[in-house]
Amino acid sequence: MLAYGHNMLKRWMANNVIITGASDGIGLELAALYAAETDSLVGVGRRPQDQLSNWPNNASYFQGDQANPDFADQLLSHIKGLGWDHIDNLIVNAAVGETGDPVDETAENIQLTLDTNLIGPIILAQKFHPLLAASPNRSCLTLIGSVAHKGAANFASYAASKAGLAGFARALHEEWKHEIDVQILHPGATATNMHEKAGLQLGKARKYFINPQYSARKIKSEISTGKPVATIGHKALALDRVKNLFGAGV
Ligand SMILES: NC(=O)c1ccc[n+]([C@@H]2O[C@H](COP(=O)([O-])OP(=O)(O)OC[C@H]3O[C@@H](n4cnc5c(N)ncnc54)[C@H](OP(=O)(O)O)[C@@H]3O)[C@@H](O)[C@H]2O)c1
C-alpha cells in the first residue's frame, strides 16, 4: 500500500514525459499541465513549432507525423539525442477523424485514420518499450481512446480505430503488467477543434461539450493512478461537479 502511494506520488511528479498531438486541443492543455512540474517534456505535432500558440517555454517540441511508419524511430532518435535514457510517461494522444456517411469516405481517408490512430500508436508502444522499461519509477503508457470505441454514427472508421486501440491496450496491459502500466482513457465529446477538422460544424452544440482544460486535468489525474481504463465523459464531469459542491472535487 505504501509502495503504491510512493509510485503514485512519483508518477504525479512526472519526470520524462512525451505527449503526441500536443500542438492543439487536449494535448496542448496536457502539455501546459506537465510543463508546470517538469522541464523534461517533449510534445509532438504535425505543424511547425512557429505555428504553435501558448507552447510552454520550458518544453521541447518535435514536429512529426504519427501516421508515418518511420515516425516512432524518428521520435526515438530525437529523444536519445536529448540524452534521455528512460521515459516515465508516454501519452499517445494524436488522432484524426472524418465525419460523414461511411459509404462516402475515401480509401485514402480510412487509411489515414487507421494509420494515425491505431498503427502509429502500436509502433510507438513497440519502439518505446525499452525506454519505458528503463524508468526507475513505474512508467506508464497512456493511449487516448474515445467513447466512440463503442460505435459512433458518422464516425465509422474513427470509431473502428478507437475500438482497435482499446483491444490493443487490453492485450498490452496483460503483456506488460509486471513492468509498465498500460492504460486507455476514453474522453467524451470535448470542445476542441477536432470536430471542425473532421468536417462537423458544432454550432451552438459546442457549449454542451466538455472543456478541454477539464479533460486534460482529469486525464492527468487518471494517469497518476495507472489504472487500465477510464472514461472521461459527461458522467465523470457531473460527478465532479457534485463533489465540488461538497468541497471534494478534482
Ligand atoms: N475532442 C473530442 O470530442 C474527443 C472525444 C473523444 C476522444 N478524443 C480524443 O482525444 C485526443 C485529442 O483530441 P483533440 O480533441 O484534442 O484533437 P485536436 O484538437 O484536433 O488535436 C489533435 C492533435 O493531434 C495532432 N495530430 C493529428 N494527426 C497527427 C499526426 N498524424 N501526427 C502527429 N500529430 C498529429 C494535431 O497536430 P497538428 O494540429 O499539428 O496537426 C493536434 O495536436 C484524440 O486522441 C481524440 O481522438 C477527442
Ligand as a Chemical Component Dictionary entry (heavy atoms), coordinates in Angstrom:
data_LIG
# 
_chem_comp.id                   LIG 
_chem_comp.type                 NON-POLYMER 
_chem_comp.pdbx_formal_charge   0 
_chem_comp.three_letter_code    LIG 
# 
loop_
_chem_comp_atom.comp_id 
_chem_comp_atom.atom_id 
_chem_comp_atom.alt_atom_id 
_chem_comp_atom.type_symbol 
_chem_comp_atom.charge 
_chem_comp_atom.model_Cartn_x 
_chem_comp_atom.model_Cartn_y 
_chem_comp_atom.model_Cartn_z 
_chem_comp_atom.pdbx_ordinal 
LIG N1  N1  N 0  -12.456 16.323 -28.892 1  
LIG C1  C1  C 0  -13.257 15.316 -28.609 2  
LIG O1  O1  O 0  -14.505 15.447 -28.552 3  
LIG C2  C2  C 0  -12.692 13.953 -28.336 4  
LIG C3  C3  C 0  -13.566 12.953 -27.900 5  
LIG C4  C4  C 0  -13.076 11.690 -27.651 6  
LIG C5  C5  C 0  -11.731 11.421 -27.818 7  
LIG N2  N2  N 1  -10.899 12.406 -28.233 8  
LIG C6  C6  C 0  -9.504  12.057 -28.417 9  
LIG O2  O2  O 0  -8.676  12.959 -27.704 10 
LIG C7  C7  C 0  -7.428  13.105 -28.398 11 
LIG C8  C8  C 0  -7.145  14.570 -28.615 12 
LIG O3  O3  O 0  -8.198  15.107 -29.403 13 
LIG P1  P1  P 0  -8.432  16.677 -29.551 14 
LIG O4  O4  O 0  -9.888  16.877 -29.481 15 
LIG O5  O5  O -1 -7.537  17.402 -28.640 16 
LIG O6  O6  O 0  -7.974  16.872 -31.072 17 
LIG P2  P2  P 0  -7.360  18.159 -31.808 18 
LIG O7  O7  O 0  -7.710  19.414 -31.095 19 
LIG O8  O8  O 0  -7.744  18.013 -33.236 20 
LIG O9  O9  O 0  -5.795  17.926 -31.664 21 
LIG C9  C9  C 0  -5.229  16.803 -32.291 22 
LIG C10 C10 C 0  -3.747  16.844 -32.104 23 
LIG O10 O10 O 0  -3.199  15.691 -32.749 24 
LIG C11 C11 C 0  -2.195  16.107 -33.656 25 
LIG N3  N3  N 0  -2.140  15.202 -34.796 26 
LIG C12 C12 C 0  -3.126  14.811 -35.613 27 
LIG N4  N4  N 0  -2.660  13.956 -36.516 28 
LIG C13 C13 C 0  -1.339  13.814 -36.259 29 
LIG C14 C14 C 0  -0.316  13.061 -36.836 30 
LIG N5  N5  N 0  -0.528  12.275 -37.906 31 
LIG N6  N6  N 0  0.930   13.131 -36.325 32 
LIG C15 C15 C 0  1.196   13.926 -35.250 33 
LIG N7  N7  N 0  0.247   14.673 -34.648 34 
LIG C16 C16 C 0  -0.993  14.603 -35.161 35 
LIG C17 C17 C 0  -2.588  17.502 -34.076 36 
LIG O11 O11 O 0  -1.421  18.123 -34.568 37 
LIG P3  P3  P 0  -1.455  19.261 -35.673 38 
LIG O12 O12 O 0  -2.636  20.122 -35.338 39 
LIG O13 O13 O 0  -0.137  19.936 -35.505 40 
LIG O14 O14 O 0  -1.644  18.559 -36.972 41 
LIG C18 C18 C 0  -3.081  18.058 -32.752 42 
LIG O15 O15 O 0  -2.006  18.443 -31.936 43 
LIG C19 C19 C 0  -7.553  12.279 -29.678 44 
LIG O16 O16 O 0  -6.993  11.012 -29.484 45 
LIG C20 C20 C 0  -9.050  12.157 -29.868 46 
LIG O17 O17 O 0  -9.401  11.016 -30.616 47 
LIG C21 C21 C 0  -11.334 13.672 -28.500 48 
# 
loop_
_chem_comp_bond.comp_id 
_chem_comp_bond.atom_id_1 
_chem_comp_bond.atom_id_2 
_chem_comp_bond.value_order 
_chem_comp_bond.pdbx_ordinal 
LIG N1  C1  SING 1  
LIG C1  O1  DOUB 2  
LIG C1  C2  SING 3  
LIG C2  C3  SING 4  
LIG C2  C21 DOUB 5  
LIG C3  C4  DOUB 6  
LIG C4  C5  SING 7  
LIG C5  N2  DOUB 8  
LIG N2  C6  SING 9  
LIG N2  C21 SING 10 
LIG C6  O2  SING 11 
LIG C6  C20 SING 12 
LIG O2  C7  SING 13 
LIG C7  C8  SING 14 
LIG C7  C19 SING 15 
LIG C8  O3  SING 16 
LIG O3  P1  SING 17 
LIG P1  O4  DOUB 18 
LIG P1  O5  SING 19 
LIG P1  O6  SING 20 
LIG O6  P2  SING 21 
LIG P2  O7  DOUB 22 
LIG P2  O8  SING 23 
LIG P2  O9  SING 24 
LIG O9  C9  SING 25 
LIG C9  C10 SING 26 
LIG C10 O10 SING 27 
LIG C10 C18 SING 28 
LIG O10 C11 SING 29 
LIG C11 N3  SING 30 
LIG C11 C17 SING 31 
LIG N3  C12 SING 32 
LIG N3  C16 SING 33 
LIG C12 N4  DOUB 34 
LIG N4  C13 SING 35 
LIG C13 C14 SING 36 
LIG C13 C16 DOUB 37 
LIG C14 N5  SING 38 
LIG C14 N6  DOUB 39 
LIG N6  C15 SING 40 
LIG C15 N7  DOUB 41 
LIG N7  C16 SING 42 
LIG C17 O11 SING 43 
LIG C17 C18 SING 44 
LIG O11 P3  SING 45 
LIG P3  O12 DOUB 46 
LIG P3  O13 SING 47 
LIG P3  O14 SING 48 
LIG C18 O15 SING 49 
LIG C19 O16 SING 50 
LIG C19 C20 SING 51 
LIG C20 O17 SING 52 
# 
